[in-house]
Amino acid sequence: MMWQSYVNGLLVALGLIMAIGAQNAFVLAQSLRREHHLPVAALCVTCDALLVMAGVFGLATLLAQSPLLLSIARWGGAAFLLWYGSLALRRACSKQSLQQGENQAVRSLRAVLLSALAVTLLNPHVYLDTVLLIGSLGAQQSVPGAYVMGAASASLVWFFTLAFGAAWLAPWLARPSTWRILDLLVAVMMFAVAVQLIVMG
């Protein structure tokens, strides 16, 4: 049960953070410029872990006291996963590429970290995806702590892969075909977890 919860957290988090977004683009841009890219990756991982933990354990207490809310979270989470998977499947059929920003002057560590915090915390999707979606799903796991560790592991692997391998990954990620494959994998992950949630409860 512990490993099942861990793998669920890992797959759901990977599926959500792999999509092209402001946070990924920011980490890649900083990594390509070698401008405080490791602290930026560490900050993103820390924020994700804290947000997932808050969502999982905050909602777990609330859901445990209300079968109605538990049912709403179950079916609402499944519906959102199916919707998100459908979007990823649609993106897989369209052209995408990594948009790199123009070269900028070297900034201080403080300025870069503040920008990373803004990109992370001012994005409304972080609360919808990380706190509400990942959190509500984690609250229903048999071992919520293992689920949090799985989600944190996904964030750790993804952001530090971007940070350390940006120079090698950038040309590869710039190919639309690569993002089609990634989005197809995201869709499969989202559909699989949604079906598990519907069938197993």
C-alpha positions as CSV (number, residue, x, y, z in Angstrom):
1,M,0.0,0.0,0.0
2,M,2.8,2.4,0.8
3,W,4.5,1.9,-2.6
4,Q,1.1,2.2,-4.4
5,S,0.6,5.6,-2.7
6,Y,4.2,6.6,-3.5
7,V,3.8,5.7,-7.2
8,N,0.4,7.4,-7.4
9,G,2.0,10.6,-6.0
10,L,4.9,10.3,-8.4
11,L,2.8,9.8,-11.5
12,V,0.2,12.5,-10.8
13,A,2.9,15.1,-10.0
14,L,5.0,14.1,-13.0
15,G,2.0,14.4,-15.3
16,L,1.2,17.9,-14.0
17,I,4.7,19.4,-13.9
18,M,5.9,18.0,-17.3
19,A,3.6,20.2,-19.3
20,I,5.1,23.4,-20.8
21,G,4.4,26.2,-18.4
22,A,5.8,29.4,-16.9
23,Q,7.7,27.6,-14.1
24,N,9.4,25.1,-16.4
25,A,10.3,27.8,-18.9
26,F,11.8,29.9,-16.1
27,V,13.9,27.1,-14.8
28,L,15.2,26.2,-18.2
29,A,16.0,29.9,-19.0
30,Q,18.0,30.3,-15.8
31,S,19.8,27.0,-16.4
32,L,20.7,27.9,-20.0
33,R,22.2,31.1,-18.7
34,R,23.8,29.3,-15.7
35,E,22.3,32.1,-13.5
36,H,21.6,30.7,-10.0
37,H,19.9,27.7,-11.7
38,L,20.5,25.2,-8.8
39,P,19.0,27.5,-6.1
40,V,16.0,28.1,-8.4
41,A,15.5,24.4,-8.9
42,A,15.7,23.8,-5.1
43,L,13.2,26.6,-4.5
44,C,10.7,25.1,-6.9
45,V,11.1,21.7,-5.4
46,T,10.6,23.1,-1.8
47,C,7.5,25.1,-2.8
48,D,6.0,22.0,-4.5
49,A,6.6,19.8,-1.5
50,L,5.2,22.3,1.0
51,L,2.1,23.0,-1.2
52,V,1.4,19.2,-1.7
53,M,1.9,18.6,2.0
54,A,-0.5,21.4,2.9
55,G,-3.1,20.1,0.4
56,V,-2.8,16.5,1.5
57,F,-2.9,16.9,5.2
58,G,-5.2,19.9,5.3
59,L,-7.8,18.3,3.1
60,A,-7.3,14.8,4.7
61,T,-8.7,16.0,8.0
62,L,-11.6,17.8,6.4
63,L,-12.5,14.9,4.1
64,A,-12.3,12.4,7.0
65,Q,-15.1,14.3,8.8
66,S,-17.4,14.4,5.8
67,P,-18.3,11.4,3.5
68,L,-20.0,13.9,1.2
69,L,-16.8,16.0,0.8
70,L,-14.9,12.7,0.3
71,S,-17.3,11.7,-2.5
72,I,-17.1,15.2,-4.0
73,A,-13.3,15.0,-3.9
74,R,-13.3,11.6,-5.5
75,W,-15.6,12.3,-8.4
76,G,-14.3,15.9,-8.8
77,G,-10.7,14.7,-8.9
78,A,-11.6,12.0,-11.4
79,A,-13.4,14.5,-13.6
80,F,-10.5,16.9,-13.4
81,L,-8.0,14.2,-14.3
82,L,-10.1,13.1,-17.3
83,W,-10.4,16.8,-18.4
84,Y,-6.6,17.4,-17.9
85,G,-5.8,14.2,-19.7
86,S,-8.0,15.3,-22.6
87,L,-6.2,18.6,-22.8
88,A,-2.8,16.8,-22.9
89,L,-4.1,14.5,-25.6
90,R,-5.3,17.5,-27.6
91,R,-1.9,19.2,-27.2
92,A,-0.2,16.0,-28.4
93,C,-2.0,16.6,-31.7
94,S,-0.7,20.2,-32.1
95,K,2.7,21.8,-32.6
96,Q,4.6,23.1,-29.6
97,S,8.1,24.3,-28.9
98,L,10.1,25.7,-26.1
99,Q,10.0,29.5,-26.2
100,Q,13.3,30.8,-24.9
101,G,13.6,34.4,-23.7
102,E,16.2,36.8,-24.9
103,N,19.5,37.1,-23.1
104,Q,19.3,39.2,-20.0
105,A,21.9,40.9,-17.8
106,V,23.1,38.8,-14.9
107,R,20.9,39.4,-11.8
108,S,21.5,38.9,-8.1
109,L,20.5,35.6,-6.4
110,R,17.8,37.5,-4.4
111,A,16.3,39.0,-7.6
112,V,16.3,35.6,-9.3
113,L,14.7,33.8,-6.3
114,L,12.0,36.4,-5.9
115,S,11.2,36.0,-9.6
116,A,11.1,32.3,-9.2
117,L,8.7,32.7,-6.2
118,A,6.5,35.0,-8.2
119,V,6.4,32.5,-11.2
120,T,5.5,29.7,-8.7
121,L,3.1,31.3,-6.2
122,L,1.3,33.9,-8.4
123,N,0.3,31.3,-10.9
124,P,-3.3,30.3,-10.0
125,H,-2.7,26.8,-11.6
126,V,-0.3,26.0,-8.8
127,Y,-3.2,26.1,-6.3
128,L,-5.6,24.2,-8.5
129,D,-3.1,21.5,-9.5
130,T,-0.7,21.2,-6.5
131,V,-2.9,22.0,-3.5
132,L,-6.5,21.1,-4.6
133,L,-5.9,18.3,-7.2
134,I,-2.8,16.6,-5.9
135,G,-3.8,17.3,-2.3
136,S,-7.3,15.9,-2.6
137,L,-6.1,12.8,-4.3
138,G,-3.4,12.3,-1.7
139,A,-5.9,12.7,1.1
140,Q,-7.6,9.5,-0.1
141,Q,-4.4,7.4,-0.3
142,S,-3.9,4.6,2.2
143,V,-0.5,6.2,3.1
144,P,-0.7,10.0,2.5
145,G,2.9,10.5,3.7
146,A,4.2,8.2,1.0
147,Y,2.1,10.0,-1.6
148,V,3.6,13.3,-0.6
149,M,7.1,11.8,-0.9
150,G,6.2,10.5,-4.3
151,A,5.0,13.9,-5.5
152,A,8.1,15.6,-4.0
153,S,10.3,13.0,-5.7
154,A,8.8,13.8,-9.0
155,S,9.4,17.5,-8.5
156,L,13.0,16.9,-7.4
157,V,13.8,14.7,-10.3
158,W,12.2,17.0,-12.9
159,F,13.5,20.3,-11.8
160,F,17.1,19.2,-11.2
161,T,17.1,17.3,-14.5
162,L,16.2,20.6,-16.1
163,A,18.8,22.5,-14.1
164,F,21.7,20.1,-14.7
165,G,20.8,19.0,-18.2
166,A,19.5,22.2,-19.7
167,A,22.3,22.6,-22.2
168,W,21.7,19.1,-23.5
169,L,18.0,19.1,-23.1
170,A,17.2,22.5,-24.8
171,P,17.7,21.4,-28.4
172,W,15.8,18.1,-27.7
173,L,12.9,19.9,-25.9
174,A,12.7,22.5,-28.7
175,R,11.3,19.7,-31.0
176,P,7.5,19.7,-31.3
177,S,7.6,15.9,-31.7
178,T,9.1,15.6,-28.2
179,W,6.4,17.5,-26.5
180,R,3.8,15.5,-28.4
181,I,5.3,12.3,-26.9
182,L,5.4,13.9,-23.4
183,D,1.8,15.1,-23.6
184,L,0.7,11.7,-24.8
185,L,2.4,10.1,-21.7
186,V,0.8,12.8,-19.5
187,A,-2.7,11.9,-20.9
188,V,-2.1,8.2,-20.3
189,M,-1.0,8.9,-16.7
190,M,-4.0,11.1,-16.0
191,F,-6.5,8.6,-17.5
192,A,-5.0,5.7,-15.6
193,V,-5.2,7.4,-12.2
194,A,-8.7,8.7,-13.0
195,V,-9.9,5.2,-13.8
196,Q,-8.3,3.8,-10.6
197,L,-10.0,6.5,-8.6
198,I,-13.4,5.7,-10.1
199,V,-13.2,2.0,-9.9
200,M,-11.4,1.5,-6.6
201,G,-12.6,4.6,-4.8
